[in-house]
Amino acid sequence: MKKVLITGSSGFIGSHLVDEALLRGYDVYAGIRRTSKQHYLTDPRINIIELDLSDKNKLKDKFTRLQRDSGTFDYIIHNAGITKSNNKSEFDTVNYGFSKNLIDTLIETESIPTRFVYISSLAAIGPGSNNTNEPVTKNDIPHPVSYYGKSKLKTETYIKSLKKFPGLIFRPTGVYGPREKDYLIMYKMINRKIESYIGSDKQLLTFVYIKDLVRLIVGSFNSEISNGEYFVTDGDSYTTHEFSSIVKKILNKKTIKLVVPKSVALPVSYIAGAVSKLTGNVSTLNPEKYKELSCTNWLCDANDTFKDFDFKPEYNLFKGLLETLDWCKQSNLL
Ligand SMILES: NC(=O)c1ccc[n+]([C@@H]2O[C@H](COP(=O)([O-])OP(=O)(O)OC[C@H]3O[C@@H](n4cnc5c(N)ncnc54)[C@H](OP(=O)(O)O)[C@@H]3O)[C@@H](O)[C@H]2O)c1
């Protein structure tokens, strides 16, 4: 049975990756930290493995022992990371520094797997042009607008600098589905009959449903491709208004539209960021998130992904949201 290690298994994408890998018959090792919640990791077939990505010496000890006791992992999906923080430098520390710790440990302990899949992000490349509304392509010069995007790009660059390292990079756009928490805020607002937008510009967005994403990523182990960068979307483009309309339709709600001008949203994001720092919670709206929310073109060209991995998304936004909102209701979140 092939062994797969998935870091960040306690989170939204990670827990779905674990489910998909189990479904496909892999021997699954769920990498978590000591403090991680494990409520989505209850299947008895899962091997829980505590990894302190911040401490390279501990990591080296761990991988030396793992190597000795049960051999090298066949596949590693490095998914652990932060998408928001009150502290700008934390993006670099966690998303780049901890990734480098893991990769260097694998090299130094001779534990390099057949495939190391890195979950990057469209944010690493940045938005497309506001003037042309053309999608970004893998040939564009990366221009991340946030510290988050910069940290993901730095890890990509490090992976690509390594010789003979089987680093395959996926760059998902907005991922939605059951267990996700940020879009949930929007579903809850619409459920309370409020539809809010930042600025009046039309924003072009791309999405991928979690089940399609994990099918692609775990399915990529069977491909010959072990390097390169791939955008991941469902192949369609949507506006923010279309997203809200679908949610309204499924929830059967009539809403009041609230358009927050950008000139107001920016200071509000600073206030929300400052309050977050005081309370220790990380607000979904903060100056870093504002930078991404205020860009109007998040289209990307995923044709290579469809072609090279024979990836055919099964969910468009309507079908995915139908399933997501049903899950939210079943889980008493709406
Ligand atoms: N969601 C999206 O739309 C999206 C889009 C593109 C790319 N991504 C990427 O996908 C990955 C997973 O994102 P997600 O949306 O699933 O986020 P999430 O639900 O917040 O999960 C993040 C995971 O990373 C772990 N993690 C966070 N900080 C860590 C640290 N300091 N040390 C070790 N582990 C840490 C978390 O562990 P705890 O449970 O212990 O906190 C959790 O398991 C990230 O790398 C993100 O950049 C997400």
The ligand as a Tripos MOL2 file, in Angstrom:
@<TRIPOS>MOLECULE
LIG
   48    52     1     0     0
SMALL
NO_CHARGES

@<TRIPOS>ATOM
      1 N1         -8.9850   27.9550    0.9210 N.am      1 LIG1
      2 C1         -8.6250   28.4230   -0.2520 C.2       1 LIG1
      3 O1         -9.4320   29.0220   -0.9870 O.2       1 LIG1
      4 C2         -7.2100   28.2260   -0.7500 C.ar      1 LIG1
      5 C3         -6.9160   28.6160   -2.0640 C.ar      1 LIG1
      6 C4         -5.6280   28.4150   -2.5500 C.ar      1 LIG1
      7 C5         -4.6620   27.8260   -1.7460 C.ar      1 LIG1
      8 N2         -4.9560   27.4810   -0.4540 N.ar      1 LIG1
      9 C6         -3.8870   26.8600    0.3530 C.3       1 LIG1
     10 O2         -4.3770   25.6220    0.8450 O.3       1 LIG1
     11 C7         -3.7660   25.3110    2.0880 C.3       1 LIG1
     12 C8         -4.8280   24.9350    3.1010 C.3       1 LIG1
     13 O3         -5.7170   26.0350    3.2540 O.3       1 LIG1
     14 P1         -7.1370   25.8870    3.9610 P.3       1 LIG1
     15 O4         -8.0580   26.8080    3.2560 O.co2     1 LIG1
     16 O5         -7.4870   24.4690    4.1150 O.co2     1 LIG1
     17 O6         -6.8150   26.5400    5.3800 O.3       1 LIG1
     18 P2         -7.1650   26.0300    6.8570 P.3       1 LIG1
     19 O7         -8.4990   25.3950    6.9190 O.co2     1 LIG1
     20 O8         -6.8910   27.1920    7.7330 O.co2     1 LIG1
     21 O9         -6.0840   24.8960    7.1180 O.3       1 LIG1
     22 C9         -4.7290   25.2240    7.2850 C.3       1 LIG1
     23 C10        -3.9670   24.0190    7.7930 C.3       1 LIG1
     24 O10        -2.5920   24.3940    7.9730 O.3       1 LIG1
     25 C11        -2.2250   24.1750    9.3270 C.3       1 LIG1
     26 N3         -1.3250   25.2040    9.8320 N.ar      1 LIG1
     27 C12        -1.5800   26.5280    9.9450 C.ar      1 LIG1
     28 N4         -0.5500   27.1550   10.5280 N.ar      1 LIG1
     29 C13         0.3660   26.1860   10.7960 C.ar      1 LIG1
     30 C14         1.6350   26.1860   11.4230 C.ar      1 LIG1
     31 N5          2.1590   27.3070   11.9100 N.pl3     1 LIG1
     32 N6          2.2940   25.0120   11.5690 N.ar      1 LIG1
     33 C15         1.7530   23.8720   11.0910 C.ar      1 LIG1
     34 N7          0.5490   23.7880   10.5020 N.ar      1 LIG1
     35 C16        -0.1340   24.9470   10.3620 C.ar      1 LIG1
     36 C17        -3.5340   24.2280   10.1140 C.3       1 LIG1
     37 O11        -3.3490   23.5490   11.3550 O.3       1 LIG1
     38 P3         -4.2660   23.8980   12.6410 P.3       1 LIG1
     39 O12        -5.5690   23.1800   12.4160 O.co2     1 LIG1
     40 O13        -3.4870   23.3810   13.7700 O.co2     1 LIG1
     41 O14        -4.4330   25.3940   12.6480 O.co2     1 LIG1
     42 C18        -4.4760   23.5390    9.1530 C.3       1 LIG1
     43 O15        -4.3500   22.1520    9.2470 O.3       1 LIG1
     44 C19        -2.9480   26.5430    2.4760 C.3       1 LIG1
     45 O16        -1.5900   26.2780    2.1830 O.3       1 LIG1
     46 C20        -3.4760   27.6480    1.5850 C.3       1 LIG1
     47 O17        -2.4930   28.5810    1.2710 O.3       1 LIG1
     48 C21        -6.2210   27.6730    0.0680 C.ar      1 LIG1
@<TRIPOS>BOND
     1     1     2 1
     2     2     3 2
     3     2     4 1
     4     4     5 ar
     5     4    48 ar
     6     5     6 ar
     7     6     7 ar
     8     7     8 ar
     9     8     9 1
    10     8    48 ar
    11     9    10 1
    12     9    46 1
    13    10    11 1
    14    11    12 1
    15    11    44 1
    16    12    13 1
    17    13    14 1
    18    14    15 2
    19    14    16 1
    20    14    17 1
    21    17    18 1
    22    18    19 2
    23    18    20 1
    24    18    21 1
    25    21    22 1
    26    22    23 1
    27    23    24 1
    28    23    42 1
    29    24    25 1
    30    25    26 1
    31    25    36 1
    32    26    27 ar
    33    26    35 ar
    34    27    28 ar
    35    28    29 ar
    36    29    30 ar
    37    29    35 ar
    38    30    31 1
    39    30    32 ar
    40    32    33 ar
    41    33    34 ar
    42    34    35 ar
    43    36    37 1
    44    36    42 1
    45    37    38 1
    46    38    39 2
    47    38    40 1
    48    38    41 1
    49    42    43 1
    50    44    45 1
    51    44    46 1
    52    46    47 1
@<TRIPOS>SUBSTRUCTURE
     1 LIG1         1 GROUP 0 **** ****
